[in-house]
Amino acid sequence: MKIATYNINGVNTRLANLMDWLADAAPDVVCLQELKANERQFPAGALADAGYGSVWQGESAWNGVAILAKGVKPVLTRIGLPGNEDDKQARYIEAAVNGVIVTSLYAPNGNPRPGPKFNYKIAWTERLLAHAEELFATGLPVVLAGDYNIVPEPRDIYETTPYRDNALVQPESRALFARLLEQGWTDAIRKIHPDETIYTFWDYMRNRWPRNAGLRLDHLLLSKPLARKLVDAGVDREVRGAEHASDHSPVWIELNV
């Protein structure tokens, strides 16, 4: 079973890129973020023609998350994180696909910092931690997939000073990610590639893609039943180099289920 997470940065704007990658990589499940499309604008018909059922939460011009599954429609289990009924931002969706619980999460960026956006980032991620703990305690096979907007460690970002004050690399942000791992989740990329420098995002600015000035923001965390079945993980790096590409590349895992 191949599960991928991909911040598409505009699902309709980059639909051709998405279709090319789906045809080439043939993932069984895809978690999309930053759809930048409202509920009616999501290209469910085009994806169905490509063989993928889908569930999604749209938001006009911003955010948006979806889960695709090859040959089946995901069974929706949750939209939005618990803990704040007033939060209407489209940042979390959860579904069951062939016996596995899969999330697509798009965590807040948090910039500028300090300020209300950083406070929202911390509060939202605290809610994610609380929900993740409950999911982990069920003992079910769960994949927490998405764009966490956190660089977990210094080795997950190129050598740079412009990001020094960025919300993505702050001790508070990294501590939240570390607390997720302390719950027992397995960082799939680090499990398979413990010592490699791996990036998943390259900003459009300052020639960062050609310079390989990247960050690791997109993660797949596995509960214990799936961590034991992990056989491979990687990043489809070349997708970032395509014409009109998203600034993220797809990240994937393969499970022996």
Buried (B, 14 or more C-beta within 10 A) or exposed (E): BBBBBBBBBBBBBBBEBBBEBBEEBEBBBBBBBBBBBBBEBBBBEBBEEBBBBBBBBBBEEBBBBBBBBBEEBBBBEBBBBEEEEEBEBBBBBBBBBBEBBBBBBBBBBBBEBEEEBBEBBBBBBBBBBEBBBEBBEEEBBBBBBBBBBBBBEEEBBBEEEEBEEBBBBBEBBBEBBEBBEEBBBBBBBBBBBEEEEBBBBBBEEEEBBEEEBBBBBBBBBBBBBBBEBBEEBBBBBEBBEBEEBBBBBBBBBBBEE
